[in-house]
Amino acid sequence: PGGVGNGGNISINAATLSLDGARLETSTSGQGNAGNVMVRARDTVSLVNNAGILSTVEPGGVGKGGNISINAATLSLDGARLETSTSGQGNAGNVMVRARDTVSLVNNAGILSTVEPGGVGKGGNIYINAATLSLDGARLEASTSGQGNTIPVDTKLAQGCYSPGSAQNRFVITGRGGLPPNPKDILTPDTPQIDWVSLKPSSNNRSLPPVTSEPTTSTPKRIVEATGATLNAKGQIVLSAKSSTATLNTSRQNPIQCHGS
């Protein structure tokens, strides 16, 4: 209290970080900003029994709360908290969590970015990017309880799917209309409406014979010059192709009479 200067940063890079009733804290009670806390773990970050990772501006302090950044395979908070806050004059920082697998909060655990009663400023943002987010009797809070309540607080929750070697996500739409060019676009007024179609189940389980299809194309027959002609019962001349010399046969008893003018 009464001092001038910024709180330092805390940076941890480990395979696993475990806090049991312990705290990592950077803060200021004078004039200056609190530092940032950065934790990178290859496997798990686990906090239990009221443990905490904190960046705070204490009452009477003037400055900003720092940012808290966690990057791990799994984050587990059991009755513990990640908190950036201010009880003095200044804005709280941001909390950023990236987990390849699970983020789990139980037993009144919390991730907080707040301005406490009596403080002046605004809460920060909370960003979570994880394959699975599990909350059981826990809270995510970005708020302003002091002066400056009219300042909007931006709280974002992003989730993704990290599944290497497994089946990836699919985007499926089932409905009556056409699909927009982009999943985020709305359907345009000229989108065609398609009525539902009912399928009547078959009353028996007989197996259907295989469907065979005939060739749609065939070799065209060669056009042969007519070499003969006959008369049918209607008196029509029918041309025929024969290998012999062209002859004119009639089916009538009387020969054909040809009269010239």
C-alpha positions in Angstrom: 0.0 0.0 0.0 1.3 3.5 -0.9 3.9 2.0 -3.3 4.2 2.9 -7.0 5.0 0.2 -9.5 3.6 -2.8 -11.4 3.3 -6.3 -10.0 5.5 -8.8 -11.8 4.5 -11.7 -14.0 4.3 -15.4 -13.1 5.2 -17.9 -15.8 5.2 -21.7 -15.3 6.1 -24.3 -17.9 5.8 -27.9 -16.7 4.5 -31.3 -17.5 1.9 -31.2 -14.6 0.9 -28.4 -12.2 -0.9 -29.3 -9.0 -2.0 -26.8 -6.3 -3.6 -28.1 -3.1 -4.8 -25.3 -0.9 -2.0 -23.1 -2.3 -2.0 -19.9 -4.5 -0.2 -18.2 -7.3 -0.8 -14.5 -7.0 0.4 -11.3 -8.5 -1.3 -8.1 -7.2 -0.9 -4.4 -6.4 -2.2 -2.3 -3.5 -0.6 0.9 -4.6 -0.3 2.7 -7.9 0.4 0.2 -10.7 -0.9 -2.7 -12.6 -1.0 -6.3 -11.4 1.0 -8.8 -13.4 0.0 -11.6 -15.7 0.0 -15.3 -14.8 0.8 -17.8 -17.6 0.8 -21.5 -17.1 1.6 -24.0 -19.8 1.4 -27.7 -19.0 1.8 -30.7 -21.2 -0.7 -32.8 -19.2 -2.8 -31.6 -16.3 -3.4 -28.4 -14.3 -5.2 -29.3 -11.1 -6.3 -27.0 -8.3 -8.1 -28.3 -5.2 -9.1 -27.2 -1.7 -9.5 -23.5 -2.2 -6.4 -23.2 -4.3 -6.2 -20.3 -6.6 -4.4 -18.5 -9.5 -5.0 -14.8 -8.9 -4.2 -11.4 -10.4 -5.8 -8.6 -8.4 -5.9 -4.9 -7.6 -6.5 -4.7 -3.8 -8.6 -2.0 -2.1 -7.0 1.4 -2.4 -4.9 0.3 -5.4 -5.0 2.1 -8.7 -4.3 0.0 -11.8 -5.4 -2.9 -13.9 -5.7 -6.5 -13.0 -3.5 -8.8 -15.1 -4.4 -11.6 -17.5 -4.5 -15.3 -16.6 -3.6 -17.7 -19.3 -3.8 -21.5 -19.0 -2.8 -23.9 -21.7 -2.9 -27.6 -20.9 -4.3 -31.0 -21.9 -6.8 -30.9 -19.0 -7.8 -28.2 -16.4 -9.5 -29.4 -13.2 -10.8 -27.0 -10.6 -12.2 -28.6 -7.4 -13.3 -26.0 -4.9 -10.7 -23.7 -6.5 -10.6 -20.6 -8.7 -9.0 -18.7 -11.5 -9.5 -15.0 -10.7 -8.6 -11.6 -12.0 -10.3 -8.8 -10.2 -10.1 -5.2 -8.9 -11.4 -3.8 -5.6 -9.7 -0.4 -6.3 -9.7 1.8 -9.4 -9.1 -0.1 -12.7 -10.3 -2.8 -15.0 -10.1 -6.5 -14.3 -8.0 -8.6 -16.7 -9.0 -11.4 -19.0 -9.0 -15.2 -18.3 -8.0 -17.4 -21.2 -8.2 -21.2 -21.0 -7.2 -23.6 -23.8 -7.5 -27.3 -23.1 -7.1 -30.1 -25.7 -9.4 -32.4 -23.7 -11.5 -31.4 -20.7 -12.1 -28.3 -18.5 -13.9 -29.4 -15.3 -15.2 -27.2 -12.5 -16.8 -28.7 -9.4 -17.7 -27.9 -5.8 -18.1 -24.1 -6.1 -15.1 -23.7 -8.3 -15.0 -20.6 -10.4 -13.4 -18.7 -13.3 -13.9 -15.0 -12.5 -13.1 -11.6 -14.0 -14.8 -9.1 -11.8 -14.9 -5.6 -10.3 -15.8 -6.0 -6.6 -18.1 -3.7 -4.6 -16.4 -0.4 -4.1 -14.2 -0.8 -7.1 -14.3 1.4 -10.2 -13.8 -0.2 -13.6 -15.2 -3.1 -15.7 -14.8 -6.8 -15.7 -12.7 -8.5 -18.3 -13.4 -11.3 -20.7 -13.4 -15.1 -20.2 -12.3 -17.3 -23.1 -12.6 -21.1 -22.9 -11.6 -23.3 -25.8 -11.9 -27.0 -24.9 -13.1 -30.3 -26.3 -15.4 -30.7 -23.2 -16.6 -28.2 -20.6 -18.1 -29.6 -17.4 -19.6 -27.4 -14.7 -21.0 -29.0 -11.5 -21.9 -26.5 -8.8 -19.5 -24.0 -10.3 -19.6 -20.6 -12.0 -18.1 -18.6 -14.8 -18.4 -14.9 -14.0 -17.4 -11.7 -15.8 -19.1 -8.8 -14.0 -19.0 -5.4 -12.5 -20.3 -5.0 -8.9 -18.8 -1.5 -8.3 -19.0 1.8 -10.2 -19.2 1.5 -14.0 -22.1 -1.0 -14.3 -23.3 0.6 -17.5 -20.1 -0.6 -19.3 -21.0 -3.8 -21.2 -19.1 -6.9 -20.2 -18.0 -9.3 -23.0 -18.2 -12.9 -21.9 -17.4 -15.5 -24.5 -17.5 -19.3 -24.4 -16.0 -21.1 -27.4 -15.9 -24.9 -27.7 -14.1 -27.0 -30.2 -13.5 -30.6 -31.0 -9.9 -32.0 -30.7 -10.1 -35.6 -32.0 -6.9 -36.6 -33.8 -7.2 -40.0 -35.4 -11.0 -40.1 -34.9 -13.9 -39.3 -37.0 -14.3 -35.6 -37.7 -17.4 -33.5 -37.3 -20.2 -33.4 -39.9 -22.6 -30.6 -40.7 -26.1 -32.0 -41.4 -29.4 -30.1 -42.1 -32.7 -31.9 -42.1 -35.7 -29.7 -43.1 -38.2 -28.7 -45.7 -36.2 -26.0 -47.5 -33.0 -25.7 -49.5 -29.6 -25.2 -47.9 -28.0 -21.7 -47.7 -24.6 -21.3 -49.4 -23.1 -20.9 -45.9 -24.3 -22.6 -42.7 -24.3 -19.1 -41.1 -26.5 -17.6 -43.8 -30.2 -17.4 -43.5 -32.5 -18.8 -46.2 -33.5 -16.4 -48.9 -37.2 -15.7 -49.7 -37.0 -17.5 -53.0 -35.8 -20.7 -51.4 -37.9 -23.6 -52.7 -40.2 -25.3 -50.2 -40.2 -29.1 -50.4 -43.0 -31.0 -48.8 -42.4 -34.0 -46.5 -42.6 -37.3 -48.2 -44.1 -40.4 -46.4 -42.6 -43.8 -47.1 -45.0 -46.7 -46.6 -43.3 -49.7 -45.3 -43.8 -53.0 -47.1 -46.3 -55.4 -45.5 -44.0 -58.4 -46.1 -40.3 -59.1 -46.1 -40.1 -60.9 -49.4 -36.9 -60.4 -51.2 -37.3 -58.6 -54.5 -35.8 -60.1 -57.6 -32.7 -58.4 -58.8 -33.2 -55.6 -61.3 -31.7 -56.1 -64.6 -31.5 -53.6 -67.4 -31.2 -54.2 -71.1 -28.6 -52.3 -73.0 -29.9 -49.0 -74.2 -27.8 -49.1 -77.4 -27.7 -51.7 -80.2 -25.9 -52.0 -83.5 -28.1 -50.5 -86.2 -29.1 -52.8 -89.0 -27.4 -52.2 -92.3 -29.7 -50.6 -94.9 -30.0 -52.9 -97.9 -31.3 -51.8 -101.3 -34.7 -53.3 -102.2 -34.4 -56.0 -104.9 -38.0 -57.3 -105.0 -41.6 -56.1 -104.6 -44.9 -57.8 -103.8 -48.5 -56.7 -103.4 -50.2 -57.3 -100.0 -53.9 -57.8 -99.4 -54.5 -54.0 -99.3 -53.0 -53.5 -102.7 -49.9 -51.9 -101.3 -46.5 -52.5 -102.8 -44.1 -54.1 -100.2 -40.4 -53.8 -101.0 -38.1 -56.6 -100.0 -34.4 -57.3 -100.2 -33.3 -60.5 -101.9 -30.0 -61.7 -103.2 -31.5 -62.6 -106.5 -32.5 -60.4 -109.3 -35.3 -58.0 -108.6 -38.7 -59.6 -109.4 -42.2 -58.4 -108.9 -44.4 -61.0 -107.4 -48.1 -60.5 -106.7 -50.4 -62.0 -104.3 -53.4 -61.5 -106.6 -54.6 -63.9 -109.1 -54.7 -61.3 -111.9 -51.5 -59.7 -113.0 -51.0 -56.0 -112.6 -52.3 -54.0 -115.5 -50.3 -50.9 -116.5 -52.0 -48.5 -118.8 -50.2 -45.7 -120.5 -51.7 -42.5 -121.8 
